[in-house]
Amino acid sequence: MADQMQPARHIFRTVMLMSAGIALLIVAHTITIWFWAAGFYGSGAFSDFATSFYFSTITYTTLGYGDIVLDPGARIFGSFAAITGLLTFGLSTAFLVGLLVRILPDVFQQDQNNNIT
């Protein structure tokens, strides 16, 4: 009975660590989007914060709908928001893959040991 509890603990640990990692990344991306929105609003690119937040979200995620555009003088600022989003999503992917590599070998090793005995 105790041997059956061990794989369940590993699976629970894996799920909890991955959930915590994903939650951390979501919070980090959200904070970054809020900073970009504050930057757009503070620079006078948009007259209201809601539009600034919408634009920063669309730009940061590199969707770029095109329904809201910046003045020519502020476009370089918008492109840096897109570059930042692109790079941080790449880093987030690397972080999650690194987390999986560290966590899952323990789970697979435990499963392999259970199948041998």
KOLTORPA-875321 format. One record per atom (N, C-alpha, C): atom name; residue number from 0; residue in one letter; x, y, z. Coordinates in nm, 3 decimals, decimal comma. Layout:
residues N
+-------+-----+--------+---------+---------+---------+
: atome : num : residu :       X :       Y :       Z :
+-------+-----+--------+---------+---------+---------+
:    CA : NUM :      a :       X :       Y :       Z :
...
+-------+-----+--------+---------+---------+---------+
end
This chain:
residues 117
+-------+-----+--------+---------+---------+---------+
: atome : num : residu :       X :       Y :       Z :
+-------+-----+--------+---------+---------+---------+
:     N :   0 :      m :   0,082 :  -0,119 :   0,000 :
:    CA :   0 :      m :   0,000 :   0,000 :   0,000 :
:     C :   0 :      m :   0,087 :   0,126 :   0,000 :
:     N :   1 :      a :   0,196 :   0,123 :   0,077 :
:    CA :   1 :      a :   0,285 :   0,239 :   0,083 :
:     C :   1 :      a :   0,354 :   0,261 :  -0,051 :
:     N :   2 :      d :   0,382 :   0,148 :  -0,125 :
:    CA :   2 :      d :   0,446 :   0,161 :  -0,256 :
:     C :   2 :      d :   0,354 :   0,230 :  -0,356 :
:     N :   3 :      q :   0,222 :   0,212 :  -0,342 :
:    CA :   3 :      q :   0,128 :   0,276 :  -0,433 :
:     C :   3 :      q :   0,114 :   0,424 :  -0,403 :
:     N :   4 :      m :   0,140 :   0,467 :  -0,282 :
:    CA :   4 :      m :   0,128 :   0,607 :  -0,245 :
:     C :   4 :      m :   0,242 :   0,690 :  -0,303 :
:     N :   5 :      q :   0,358 :   0,628 :  -0,319 :
:    CA :   5 :      q :   0,475 :   0,702 :  -0,366 :
:     C :   5 :      q :   0,455 :   0,761 :  -0,506 :
:     N :   6 :      p :   0,407 :   0,685 :  -0,608 :
:    CA :   6 :      p :   0,385 :   0,745 :  -0,739 :
:     C :   6 :      p :   0,279 :   0,856 :  -0,735 :
:     N :   7 :      a :   0,179 :   0,839 :  -0,653 :
:    CA :   7 :      a :   0,076 :   0,942 :  -0,643 :
:     C :   7 :      a :   0,134 :   1,071 :  -0,587 :
:     N :   8 :      r :   0,225 :   1,060 :  -0,493 :
:    CA :   8 :      r :   0,291 :   1,179 :  -0,438 :
:     C :   8 :      r :   0,376 :   1,248 :  -0,544 :
:     N :   9 :      h :   0,445 :   1,170 :  -0,625 :
:    CA :   9 :      h :   0,527 :   1,229 :  -0,732 :
:     C :   9 :      h :   0,439 :   1,300 :  -0,834 :
:     N :  10 :      i :   0,329 :   1,238 :  -0,869 :
:    CA :  10 :      i :   0,239 :   1,300 :  -0,966 :
:     C :  10 :      i :   0,180 :   1,427 :  -0,908 :
:     N :  11 :      f :   0,137 :   1,422 :  -0,782 :
:    CA :  11 :      f :   0,083 :   1,541 :  -0,717 :
:     C :  11 :      f :   0,188 :   1,651 :  -0,711 :
:     N :  12 :      r :   0,310 :   1,615 :  -0,675 :
:    CA :  12 :      r :   0,420 :   1,712 :  -0,668 :
:     C :  12 :      r :   0,445 :   1,774 :  -0,806 :
:     N :  13 :      t :   0,446 :   1,690 :  -0,908 :
:    CA :  13 :      t :   0,468 :   1,739 :  -1,044 :
:     C :  13 :      t :   0,359 :   1,835 :  -1,086 :
:     N :  14 :      v :   0,236 :   1,799 :  -1,061 :
:    CA :  14 :      v :   0,123 :   1,886 :  -1,098 :
:     C :  14 :      v :   0,131 :   2,018 :  -1,022 :
:     N :  15 :      m :   0,162 :   2,011 :  -0,894 :
:    CA :  15 :      m :   0,169 :   2,133 :  -0,814 :
:     C :  15 :      m :   0,285 :   2,223 :  -0,858 :
:     N :  16 :      l :   0,401 :   2,166 :  -0,886 :
:    CA :  16 :      l :   0,514 :   2,246 :  -0,931 :
:     C :  16 :      l :   0,488 :   2,309 :  -1,068 :
:     N :  17 :      m :   0,429 :   2,233 :  -1,159 :
:    CA :  17 :      m :   0,397 :   2,289 :  -1,291 :
:     C :  17 :      m :   0,291 :   2,397 :  -1,279 :
:     N :  18 :      s :   0,191 :   2,375 :  -1,194 :
:    CA :  18 :      s :   0,087 :   2,476 :  -1,173 :
:     C :  18 :      s :   0,146 :   2,604 :  -1,114 :
:     N :  19 :      a :   0,236 :   2,588 :  -1,018 :
:    CA :  19 :      a :   0,300 :   2,704 :  -0,958 :
:     C :  19 :      a :   0,387 :   2,777 :  -1,060 :
:     N :  20 :      g :   0,458 :   2,703 :  -1,142 :
:    CA :  20 :      g :   0,540 :   2,764 :  -1,246 :
:     C :  20 :      g :   0,458 :   2,840 :  -1,348 :
:     N :  21 :      i :   0,347 :   2,782 :  -1,391 :
:    CA :  21 :      i :   0,260 :   2,849 :  -1,487 :
:     C :  21 :      i :   0,195 :   2,972 :  -1,424 :
:     N :  22 :      a :   0,151 :   2,960 :  -1,299 :
:    CA :  22 :      a :   0,092 :   3,075 :  -1,230 :
:     C :  22 :      a :   0,193 :   3,189 :  -1,217 :
:     N :  23 :      l :   0,317 :   3,155 :  -1,184 :
:    CA :  23 :      l :   0,422 :   3,255 :  -1,173 :
:     C :  23 :      l :   0,443 :   3,327 :  -1,307 :
:     N :  24 :      l :   0,444 :   3,251 :  -1,414 :
:    CA :  24 :      l :   0,462 :   3,312 :  -1,547 :
:     C :  24 :      l :   0,345 :   3,401 :  -1,585 :
:     N :  25 :      i :   0,224 :   3,358 :  -1,553 :
:    CA :  25 :      i :   0,107 :   3,440 :  -1,584 :
:     C :  25 :      i :   0,112 :   3,571 :  -1,507 :
:     N :  26 :      v :   0,148 :   3,564 :  -1,381 :
:    CA :  26 :      v :   0,159 :   3,686 :  -1,300 :
:     C :  26 :      v :   0,268 :   3,777 :  -1,357 :
:     N :  27 :      a :   0,382 :   3,719 :  -1,393 :
:    CA :  27 :      a :   0,492 :   3,799 :  -1,447 :
:     C :  27 :      a :   0,453 :   3,867 :  -1,579 :
:     N :  28 :      h :   0,387 :   3,794 :  -1,666 :
:    CA :  28 :      h :   0,342 :   3,853 :  -1,793 :
:     C :  28 :      h :   0,237 :   3,962 :  -1,769 :
:     N :  29 :      t :   0,148 :   3,937 :  -1,677 :
:    CA :  29 :      t :   0,044 :   4,037 :  -1,647 :
:     C :  29 :      t :   0,105 :   4,165 :  -1,593 :
:     N :  30 :      i :   0,200 :   4,153 :  -1,502 :
:    CA :  30 :      i :   0,267 :   4,271 :  -1,448 :
:     C :  30 :      i :   0,338 :   4,348 :  -1,559 :
:     N :  31 :      t :   0,404 :   4,276 :  -1,647 :
:    CA :  31 :      t :   0,475 :   4,341 :  -1,757 :
:     C :  31 :      t :   0,377 :   4,415 :  -1,849 :
:     N :  32 :      i :   0,264 :   4,355 :  -1,877 :
:    CA :  32 :      i :   0,163 :   4,422 :  -1,961 :
:     C :  32 :      i :   0,112 :   4,548 :  -1,893 :
:     N :  33 :      w :   0,090 :   4,542 :  -1,762 :
:    CA :  33 :      w :   0,046 :   4,661 :  -1,688 :
:     C :  33 :      w :   0,152 :   4,772 :  -1,694 :
:     N :  34 :      f :   0,279 :   4,734 :  -1,685 :
:    CA :  34 :      f :   0,386 :   4,835 :  -1,696 :
:     C :  34 :      f :   0,386 :   4,900 :  -1,835 :
:     N :  35 :      w :   0,371 :   4,817 :  -1,938 :
:    CA :  35 :      w :   0,365 :   4,875 :  -2,073 :
:     C :  35 :      w :   0,244 :   4,966 :  -2,088 :
:     N :  36 :      a :   0,131 :   4,925 :  -2,033 :
:    CA :  36 :      a :   0,010 :   5,009 :  -2,040 :
:     C :  36 :      a :   0,033 :   5,142 :  -1,969 :
:     N :  37 :      a :   0,097 :   5,137 :  -1,853 :
:    CA :  37 :      a :   0,127 :   5,261 :  -1,781 :
:     C :  37 :      a :   0,223 :   5,348 :  -1,861 :
:     N :  38 :      g :   0,318 :   5,286 :  -1,930 :
:    CA :  38 :      g :   0,411 :   5,360 :  -2,013 :
:     C :  38 :      g :   0,343 :   5,428 :  -2,131 :
:     N :  39 :      f :   0,254 :   5,355 :  -2,196 :
:    CA :  39 :      f :   0,180 :   5,415 :  -2,308 :
:     C :  39 :      f :   0,090 :   5,529 :  -2,260 :
:     N :  40 :      y :   0,024 :   5,505 :  -2,148 :
:    CA :  40 :      y :  -0,065 :   5,608 :  -2,095 :
:     C :  40 :      y :   0,014 :   5,729 :  -2,046 :
:     N :  41 :      g :   0,123 :   5,703 :  -1,976 :
:    CA :  41 :      g :   0,205 :   5,811 :  -1,923 :
:     C :  41 :      g :   0,273 :   5,894 :  -2,030 :
:     N :  42 :      s :   0,303 :   5,831 :  -2,143 :
:    CA :  42 :      s :   0,367 :   5,905 :  -2,252 :
:     C :  42 :      s :   0,268 :   5,985 :  -2,334 :
:     N :  43 :      g :   0,140 :   5,968 :  -2,305 :
:    CA :  43 :      g :   0,038 :   6,042 :  -2,379 :
:     C :  43 :      g :  -0,001 :   5,976 :  -2,511 :
:     N :  44 :      a :   0,041 :   5,851 :  -2,531 :
:    CA :  44 :      a :   0,006 :   5,782 :  -2,655 :
:     C :  44 :      a :  -0,144 :   5,757 :  -2,664 :
:     N :  45 :      f :  -0,209 :   5,740 :  -2,548 :
:    CA :  45 :      f :  -0,354 :   5,717 :  -2,544 :
:     C :  45 :      f :  -0,415 :   5,805 :  -2,437 :
:     N :  46 :      s :  -0,539 :   5,846 :  -2,461 :
:    CA :  46 :      s :  -0,604 :   5,938 :  -2,368 :
:     C :  46 :      s :  -0,668 :   5,868 :  -2,248 :
:     N :  47 :      d :  -0,693 :   5,739 :  -2,260 :
:    CA :  47 :      d :  -0,751 :   5,666 :  -2,146 :
:     C :  47 :      d :  -0,672 :   5,538 :  -2,121 :
:     N :  48 :      f :  -0,675 :   5,493 :  -1,995 :
:    CA :  48 :      f :  -0,594 :   5,378 :  -1,956 :
:     C :  48 :      f :  -0,648 :   5,248 :  -2,015 :
:     N :  49 :      a :  -0,779 :   5,238 :  -2,034 :
:    CA :  49 :      a :  -0,836 :   5,115 :  -2,090 :
:     C :  49 :      a :  -0,782 :   5,088 :  -2,230 :
:     N :  50 :      t :  -0,777 :   5,190 :  -2,311 :
:    CA :  50 :      t :  -0,722 :   5,175 :  -2,446 :
:     C :  50 :      t :  -0,574 :   5,141 :  -2,440 :
:     N :  51 :      s :  -0,503 :   5,205 :  -2,348 :
:    CA :  51 :      s :  -0,361 :   5,179 :  -2,331 :
:     C :  51 :      s :  -0,339 :   5,033 :  -2,290 :
:     N :  52 :      f :  -0,420 :   4,983 :  -2,199 :
:    CA :  52 :      f :  -0,406 :   4,844 :  -2,154 :
:     C :  52 :      f :  -0,439 :   4,747 :  -2,268 :
:     N :  53 :      y :  -0,544 :   4,776 :  -2,341 :
:    CA :  53 :      y :  -0,582 :   4,690 :  -2,454 :
:     C :  53 :      y :  -0,468 :   4,687 :  -2,557 :
:     N :  54 :      f :  -0,417 :   4,804 :  -2,592 :
:    CA :  54 :      f :  -0,310 :   4,810 :  -2,692 :
:     C :  54 :      f :  -0,185 :   4,737 :  -2,642 :
:     N :  55 :      s :  -0,150 :   4,757 :  -2,516 :
:    CA :  55 :      s :  -0,029 :   4,691 :  -2,465 :
:     C :  55 :      s :  -0,046 :   4,540 :  -2,461 :
:     N :  56 :      t :  -0,165 :   4,491 :  -2,431 :
:    CA :  56 :      t :  -0,191 :   4,347 :  -2,431 :
:     C :  56 :      t :  -0,179 :   4,290 :  -2,571 :
:     N :  57 :      i :  -0,242 :   4,354 :  -2,667 :
:    CA :  57 :      i :  -0,239 :   4,306 :  -2,805 :
:     C :  57 :      i :  -0,097 :   4,314 :  -2,862 :
:     N :  58 :      t :  -0,026 :   4,419 :  -2,828 :
:    CA :  58 :      t :   0,111 :   4,435 :  -2,879 :
:     C :  58 :      t :   0,206 :   4,337 :  -2,811 :
:     N :  59 :      y :   0,196 :   4,324 :  -2,680 :
:    CA :  59 :      y :   0,285 :   4,236 :  -2,603 :
:     C :  59 :      y :   0,270 :   4,091 :  -2,647 :
:     N :  60 :      t :   0,148 :   4,050 :  -2,676 :
:    CA :  60 :      t :   0,124 :   3,913 :  -2,720 :
:     C :  60 :      t :   0,150 :   3,897 :  -2,870 :
:     N :  61 :      t :   0,189 :   4,002 :  -2,935 :
:    CA :  61 :      t :   0,222 :   4,009 :  -3,078 :
:     C :  61 :      t :   0,105 :   3,971 :  -3,169 :
:     N :  62 :      l :  -0,018 :   3,988 :  -3,120 :
:    CA :  62 :      l :  -0,133 :   3,966 :  -3,207 :
:     C :  62 :      l :  -0,146 :   4,078 :  -3,309 :
:     N :  63 :      g :  -0,134 :   4,202 :  -3,262 :
:    CA :  63 :      g :  -0,135 :   4,317 :  -3,349 :
:     C :  63 :      g :  -0,257 :   4,326 :  -3,438 :
:     N :  64 :      y :  -0,375 :   4,338 :  -3,379 :
:    CA :  64 :      y :  -0,497 :   4,345 :  -3,458 :
:     C :  64 :      y :  -0,496 :   4,462 :  -3,557 :
:     N :  65 :      g :  -0,439 :   4,574 :  -3,519 :
:    CA :  65 :      g :  -0,435 :   4,689 :  -3,607 :
:     C :  65 :      g :  -0,554 :   4,781 :  -3,593 :
:     N :  66 :      d :  -0,644 :   4,750 :  -3,500 :
:    CA :  66 :      d :  -0,760 :   4,838 :  -3,481 :
:     C :  66 :      d :  -0,723 :   4,967 :  -3,408 :
:     N :  67 :      i :  -0,613 :   4,965 :  -3,335 :
:    CA :  67 :      i :  -0,561 :   5,085 :  -3,269 :
:     C :  67 :      i :  -0,414 :   5,096 :  -3,310 :
:     N :  68 :      v :  -0,375 :   5,214 :  -3,358 :
:    CA :  68 :      v :  -0,237 :   5,234 :  -3,398 :
:     C :  68 :      v :  -0,180 :   5,355 :  -3,326 :
:     N :  69 :      l :  -0,050 :   5,356 :  -3,314 :
:    CA :  69 :      l :   0,020 :   5,467 :  -3,250 :
:     C :  69 :      l :   0,054 :   5,574 :  -3,354 :
:     N :  70 :      d :   0,076 :   5,694 :  -3,305 :
:    CA :  70 :      d :   0,127 :   5,800 :  -3,391 :
:     C :  70 :      d :   0,267 :   5,762 :  -3,437 :
:     N :  71 :      p :   0,311 :   5,815 :  -3,551 :
:    CA :  71 :      p :   0,444 :   5,777 :  -3,602 :
:     C :  71 :      p :   0,557 :   5,798 :  -3,501 :
:     N :  72 :      g :   0,550 :   5,900 :  -3,418 :
:    CA :  72 :      g :   0,657 :   5,924 :  -3,321 :
:     C :  72 :      g :   0,663 :   5,822 :  -3,209 :
:     N :  73 :      a :   0,555 :   5,750 :  -3,184 :
:    CA :  73 :      a :   0,550 :   5,654 :  -3,074 :
:     C :  73 :      a :   0,557 :   5,509 :  -3,121 :
:     N :  74 :      r :   0,568 :   5,487 :  -3,249 :
:    CA :  74 :      r :   0,566 :   5,350 :  -3,301 :
:     C :  74 :      r :   0,686 :   5,268 :  -3,256 :
:     N :  75 :      i :   0,800 :   5,331 :  -3,241 :
:    CA :  75 :      i :   0,918 :   5,257 :  -3,195 :
:     C :  75 :      i :   0,896 :   5,206 :  -3,052 :
:     N :  76 :      f :   0,824 :   5,283 :  -2,970 :
:    CA :  76 :      f :   0,789 :   5,242 :  -2,834 :
:     C :  76 :      f :   0,700 :   5,117 :  -2,838 :
:     N :  77 :      g :   0,605 :   5,117 :  -2,930 :
:    CA :  77 :      g :   0,517 :   5,001 :  -2,947 :
:     C :  77 :      g :   0,591 :   4,878 :  -2,995 :
:     N :  78 :      s :   0,687 :   4,898 :  -3,083 :
:    CA :  78 :      s :   0,762 :   4,783 :  -3,133 :
:     C :  78 :      s :   0,848 :   4,721 :  -3,022 :
:     N :  79 :      f :   0,897 :   4,802 :  -2,929 :
:    CA :  79 :      f :   0,972 :   4,747 :  -2,817 :
:     C :  79 :      f :   0,881 :   4,664 :  -2,725 :
:     N :  80 :      a :   0,755 :   4,703 :  -2,713 :
:    CA :  80 :      a :   0,660 :   4,623 :  -2,636 :
:     C :  80 :      a :   0,642 :   4,486 :  -2,701 :
:     N :  81 :      a :   0,634 :   4,484 :  -2,833 :
:    CA :  81 :      a :   0,619 :   4,356 :  -2,904 :
:     C :  81 :      a :   0,745 :   4,271 :  -2,890 :
:     N :  82 :      i :   0,862 :   4,333 :  -2,901 :
:    CA :  82 :      i :   0,988 :   4,259 :  -2,887 :
:     C :  82 :      i :   1,000 :   4,202 :  -2,746 :
:     N :  83 :      t :   0,964 :   4,282 :  -2,647 :
:    CA :  83 :      t :   0,968 :   4,236 :  -2,508 :
:     C :  83 :      t :   0,876 :   4,116 :  -2,488 :
:     N :  84 :      g :   0,755 :   4,124 :  -2,542 :
:    CA :  84 :      g :   0,662 :   4,013 :  -2,530 :
:     C :  84 :      g :   0,713 :   3,887 :  -2,597 :
:     N :  85 :      l :   0,766 :   3,903 :  -2,717 :
:    CA :  85 :      l :   0,819 :   3,789 :  -2,790 :
:     C :  85 :      l :   0,932 :   3,721 :  -2,713 :
:     N :  86 :      l :   1,023 :   3,801 :  -2,662 :
:    CA :  86 :      l :   1,137 :   3,745 :  -2,587 :
:     C :  86 :      l :   1,093 :   3,681 :  -2,455 :
:     N :  87 :      t :   1,002 :   3,745 :  -2,384 :
:    CA :  87 :      t :   0,961 :   3,688 :  -2,255 :
:     C :  87 :      t :   0,877 :   3,562 :  -2,272 :
:     N :  88 :      f :   0,800 :   3,553 :  -2,380 :
:    CA :  88 :      f :   0,729 :   3,428 :  -2,405 :
:     C :  88 :      f :   0,828 :   3,316 :  -2,439 :
:     N :  89 :      g :   0,935 :   3,349 :  -2,509 :
:    CA :  89 :      g :   1,039 :   3,251 :  -2,535 :
:     C :  89 :      g :   1,108 :   3,206 :  -2,408 :
:     N :  90 :      l :   1,138 :   3,301 :  -2,320 :
:    CA :  90 :      l :   1,199 :   3,266 :  -2,192 :
:     C :  90 :      l :   1,104 :   3,184 :  -2,106 :
:     N :  91 :      s :   0,976 :   3,215 :  -2,114 :
:    CA :  91 :      s :   0,877 :   3,138 :  -2,038 :
:     C :  91 :      s :   0,872 :   2,993 :  -2,085 :
:     N :  92 :      t :   0,879 :   2,975 :  -2,215 :
:    CA :  92 :      t :   0,880 :   2,839 :  -2,270 :
:     C :  92 :      t :   1,005 :   2,764 :  -2,223 :
:     N :  93 :      a :   1,119 :   2,831 :  -2,227 :
:    CA :  93 :      a :   1,242 :   2,767 :  -2,180 :
:     C :  93 :      a :   1,233 :   2,733 :  -2,031 :
:     N :  94 :      f :   1,173 :   2,822 :  -1,952 :
:    CA :  94 :      f :   1,155 :   2,796 :  -1,810 :
:     C :  94 :      f :   1,069 :   2,672 :  -1,787 :
:     N :  95 :      l :   0,957 :   2,662 :  -1,858 :
:    CA :  95 :      l :   0,868 :   2,547 :  -1,839 :
:     C :  95 :      l :   0,934 :   2,417 :  -1,884 :
:     N :  96 :      v :   1,008 :   2,420 :  -1,994 :
:    CA :  96 :      v :   1,078 :   2,300 :  -2,039 :
:     C :  96 :      v :   1,185 :   2,261 :  -1,937 :
:     N :  97 :      g :   1,257 :   2,359 :  -1,885 :
:    CA :  97 :      g :   1,357 :   2,329 :  -1,782 :
:     C :  97 :      g :   1,293 :   2,271 :  -1,657 :
:     N :  98 :      l :   1,177 :   2,323 :  -1,621 :
:    CA :  98 :      l :   1,106 :   2,270 :  -1,505 :
:     C :  98 :      l :   1,063 :   2,126 :  -1,528 :
:     N :  99 :      l :   1,012 :   2,098 :  -1,646 :
:    CA :  99 :      l :   0,973 :   1,961 :  -1,679 :
:     C :  99 :      l :   1,092 :   1,865 :  -1,677 :
:     N : 100 :      v :   1,203 :   1,909 :  -1,730 :
:    CA : 100 :      v :   1,322 :   1,824 :  -1,733 :
:     C : 100 :      v :   1,369 :   1,791 :  -1,592 :
:     N : 101 :      r :   1,356 :   1,887 :  -1,501 :
:    CA : 101 :      r :   1,397 :   1,861 :  -1,362 :
:     C : 101 :      r :   1,297 :   1,775 :  -1,288 :
:     N : 102 :      i :   1,170 :   1,789 :  -1,317 :
:    CA : 102 :      i :   1,067 :   1,720 :  -1,240 :
:     C : 102 :      i :   1,039 :   1,580 :  -1,293 :
:     N : 103 :      l :   1,020 :   1,567 :  -1,421 :
:    CA : 103 :      l :   0,972 :   1,441 :  -1,477 :
:     C : 103 :      l :   1,069 :   1,324 :  -1,471 :
:     N : 104 :      p :   1,199 :   1,343 :  -1,477 :
:    CA : 104 :      p :   1,285 :   1,224 :  -1,463 :
:     C : 104 :      p :   1,261 :   1,149 :  -1,332 :
:     N : 105 :      d :   1,231 :   1,220 :  -1,224 :
:    CA : 105 :      d :   1,201 :   1,153 :  -1,097 :
:     C : 105 :      d :   1,075 :   1,069 :  -1,109 :
:     N : 106 :      v :   0,975 :   1,119 :  -1,175 :
:    CA : 106 :      v :   0,849 :   1,046 :  -1,191 :
:     C : 106 :      v :   0,871 :   0,924 :  -1,278 :
:     N : 107 :      f :   0,941 :   0,940 :  -1,391 :
:    CA : 107 :      f :   0,966 :   0,827 :  -1,478 :
:     C : 107 :      f :   1,055 :   0,722 :  -1,413 :
:     N : 108 :      q :   1,152 :   0,765 :  -1,336 :
:    CA : 108 :      q :   1,239 :   0,671 :  -1,265 :
:     C : 108 :      q :   1,158 :   0,590 :  -1,164 :
:     N : 109 :      q :   1,068 :   0,653 :  -1,092 :
:    CA : 109 :      q :   0,984 :   0,583 :  -0,994 :
:     C : 109 :      q :   0,893 :   0,483 :  -1,064 :
:     N : 110 :      d :   0,834 :   0,521 :  -1,178 :
:    CA : 110 :      d :   0,748 :   0,429 :  -1,254 :
:     C : 110 :      d :   0,828 :   0,311 :  -1,306 :
:     N : 111 :      q :   0,950 :   0,335 :  -1,353 :
:    CA : 111 :      q :   1,033 :   0,228 :  -1,404 :
:     C : 111 :      q :   1,071 :   0,132 :  -1,292 :
:     N : 112 :      n :   1,103 :   0,182 :  -1,175 :
:    CA : 112 :      n :   1,136 :   0,095 :  -1,061 :
:     C : 112 :      n :   1,017 :   0,010 :  -1,021 :
:     N : 113 :      n :   0,896 :   0,066 :  -1,026 :
:    CA : 113 :      n :   0,777 :  -0,011 :  -0,989 :
:     C : 113 :      n :   0,749 :  -0,121 :  -1,090 :
:     N : 114 :      n :   0,778 :  -0,099 :  -1,218 :
:    CA : 114 :      n :   0,755 :  -0,201 :  -1,320 :
:     C : 114 :      n :   0,857 :  -0,315 :  -1,313 :
:     N : 115 :      i :   0,974 :  -0,289 :  -1,263 :
:    CA : 115 :      i :   1,079 :  -0,392 :  -1,253 :
:     C : 115 :      i :   1,049 :  -0,489 :  -1,141 :
:     N : 116 :      t :   1,001 :  -0,438 :  -1,028 :
:    CA : 116 :      t :   0,978 :  -0,526 :  -0,912 :
:     C : 116 :      t :   0,851 :  -0,603 :  -0,921 :
+-------+-----+--------+---------+---------+---------+
end
